[in-house]
Amino acid sequence: MSGVYALRREVFVLEQGVPEELEVDENDKLAVHLAALSDGHVIGTLRIVRHEHTAKIGRMAVSANSRKKGIGRELMEFAAAAASSAGAQEIILAAQFTAREFYGQLGYIQEGAIFDDAGISHVMMRKKLRR
Ligand SMILES: CC(C)(COP(=O)(O)OP(=O)(O)OC[C@H]1O[C@@H](n2cnc3c(N)ncnc32)[C@H](O)[C@@H]1OP(=O)(O)O)[C@@H](O)C(=O)NCCC(=O)NCCS
């Protein structure tokens, strides 16, 4: 897990300016964490938290020099397959506004108004899962 937290700190705290005290939260104890590895180093991560029939994906991060190589997409597709096998019927996530097209390409639909979280504009997105 230390590699996952190190990457999240690098991306969210150092690159994006999220306050360090908000980056790790109580959901981390409940979540399933995915990690993409290269030479033993964590270069991509996300977490999945289940709420009954809904899975929430969060903390999606790929290290800056590994972006635009399909790693984020692979993690998201793996997460959707895992959530579906575990019985989830849909996935929700709070997308950073600048990342909404990344999720849109994966079939997530924007809903509701833009909101602020940790100083960053977000929008909720949802995808129904086929069983
Ligand atoms: C957003 C992020 C996770 C994407 O990961 P990635 O590994 O670079 O994404 P992929 O290479 O799998 O991209 C898949 C597709 O989405 C597109 N895409 C990726 N990031 C995008 C963005 N920010 N805006 C629009 N499209 C994007 C890619 O071009 C690619 O499209 P293509 O298949 O037509 O070439 C990564 O840029 C990141 O970690 N950003 C900083 C943290 C962050 O913003 N996380 C999101 C929190 S909600």
The ligand as an SDF file (V2000), in Angstrom:
LIG
                    3D

 48 50  0  0  0  0  0  0  0  0999 V2000
   -6.8800   11.4210  -15.7710 C   0  0  0  0  0  0  0  0  0  0  0  0
   -5.8050   10.3270  -15.7750 C   0  0  0  0  0  0  0  0  0  0  0  0
   -6.0840    9.3200  -14.6700 C   0  0  0  0  0  0  0  0  0  0  0  0
   -5.8490    9.6080  -17.1470 C   0  0  0  0  0  0  0  0  0  0  0  0
   -4.9400    8.5110  -17.1180 O   0  0  0  0  0  0  0  0  0  0  0  0
   -4.1330    8.0600  -18.4420 P   0  0  0  0  0  0  0  0  0  0  0  0
   -3.4220    6.7980  -18.1430 O   0  0  0  0  0  0  0  0  0  0  0  0
   -3.3320    9.2060  -18.9380 O   0  0  0  0  0  0  0  0  0  0  0  0
   -5.3450    7.8160  -19.4430 O   0  0  0  0  0  0  0  0  0  0  0  0
   -5.3500    6.8470  -20.7330 P   0  0  0  0  0  0  0  0  0  0  0  0
   -4.0290    6.9280  -21.4120 O   0  0  0  0  0  0  0  0  0  0  0  0
   -5.8380    5.4970  -20.3520 O   0  0  0  0  0  0  0  0  0  0  0  0
   -6.4450    7.5910  -21.6240 O   0  0  0  0  0  0  0  0  0  0  0  0
   -7.5730    6.9390  -22.1650 C   0  0  0  0  0  0  0  0  0  0  0  0
   -8.2180    7.9270  -23.1490 C   0  0  0  0  0  0  0  0  0  0  0  0
   -8.6450    9.1000  -22.4370 O   0  0  0  0  0  0  0  0  0  0  0  0
   -8.0010   10.2620  -22.9690 C   0  0  0  0  0  0  0  0  0  0  0  0
   -7.6700   11.1430  -21.8500 N   0  0  0  0  0  0  0  0  0  0  0  0
   -6.8240   10.8970  -20.8370 C   0  0  0  0  0  0  0  0  0  0  0  0
   -6.8000   11.9350  -19.9820 N   0  0  0  0  0  0  0  0  0  0  0  0
   -7.6440   12.8570  -20.4980 C   0  0  0  0  0  0  0  0  0  0  0  0
   -8.0660   14.1460  -20.0690 C   0  0  0  0  0  0  0  0  0  0  0  0
   -7.6070   14.7020  -18.9360 N   0  0  0  0  0  0  0  0  0  0  0  0
   -8.9730   14.8170  -20.8310 N   0  0  0  0  0  0  0  0  0  0  0  0
   -9.4580   14.2590  -21.9840 C   0  0  0  0  0  0  0  0  0  0  0  0
   -9.1070   13.0330  -22.4250 N   0  0  0  0  0  0  0  0  0  0  0  0
   -8.2090   12.3450  -21.6920 C   0  0  0  0  0  0  0  0  0  0  0  0
   -6.7500    9.7390  -23.6560 C   0  0  0  0  0  0  0  0  0  0  0  0
   -6.3060   10.6180  -24.6490 O   0  0  0  0  0  0  0  0  0  0  0  0
   -7.2370    8.4190  -24.2020 C   0  0  0  0  0  0  0  0  0  0  0  0
   -7.9730    8.6470  -25.3990 O   0  0  0  0  0  0  0  0  0  0  0  0
   -7.6750    7.8120  -26.7550 P   0  0  0  0  0  0  0  0  0  0  0  0
   -7.9330    6.3780  -26.4000 O   0  0  0  0  0  0  0  0  0  0  0  0
   -8.6410    8.3890  -27.7160 O   0  0  0  0  0  0  0  0  0  0  0  0
   -6.2470    8.0620  -27.0450 O   0  0  0  0  0  0  0  0  0  0  0  0
   -4.3850   10.9320  -15.6140 C   0  0  0  0  0  0  0  0  0  0  0  0
   -4.2100   11.9590  -16.5650 O   0  0  0  0  0  0  0  0  0  0  0  0
   -4.0990   11.4900  -14.2210 C   0  0  0  0  0  0  0  0  0  0  0  0
   -3.7000   10.7700  -13.3230 O   0  0  0  0  0  0  0  0  0  0  0  0
   -4.3050   12.8180  -14.0380 N   0  0  0  0  0  0  0  0  0  0  0  0
   -4.0110   13.4870  -12.7730 C   0  0  0  0  0  0  0  0  0  0  0  0
   -4.9610   13.0360  -11.6750 C   0  0  0  0  0  0  0  0  0  0  0  0
   -6.4040   13.2120  -12.0590 C   0  0  0  0  0  0  0  0  0  0  0  0
   -6.8040   14.2370  -12.5960 O   0  0  0  0  0  0  0  0  0  0  0  0
   -7.1910   12.1800  -11.7440 N   0  0  0  0  0  0  0  0  0  0  0  0
   -8.6020   12.1900  -12.0160 C   0  0  0  0  0  0  0  0  0  0  0  0
   -9.3030   12.4360  -10.7400 C   0  0  0  0  0  0  0  0  0  0  0  0
  -11.0640   12.5270  -10.9740 S   0  0  0  0  0  0  0  0  0  0  0  0
  1  2  1  0
  2  3  1  0
  2  4  1  0
  2 36  1  0
  4  5  1  0
  5  6  1  0
  6  7  2  0
  6  8  1  0
  6  9  1  0
  9 10  1  0
 10 11  2  0
 10 12  1  0
 10 13  1  0
 13 14  1  0
 14 15  1  0
 15 16  1  0
 15 30  1  0
 16 17  1  0
 17 18  1  0
 17 28  1  0
 18 19  1  0
 18 27  1  0
 19 20  2  0
 20 21  1  0
 21 22  1  0
 21 27  2  0
 22 23  1  0
 22 24  2  0
 24 25  1  0
 25 26  2  0
 26 27  1  0
 28 29  1  0
 28 30  1  0
 30 31  1  0
 31 32  1  0
 32 33  2  0
 32 34  1  0
 32 35  1  0
 36 37  1  0
 36 38  1  0
 38 39  2  0
 38 40  1  0
 40 41  1  0
 41 42  1  0
 42 43  1  0
 43 44  2  0
 43 45  1  0
 45 46  1  0
 46 47  1  0
 47 48  1  0
M  END
$$$$
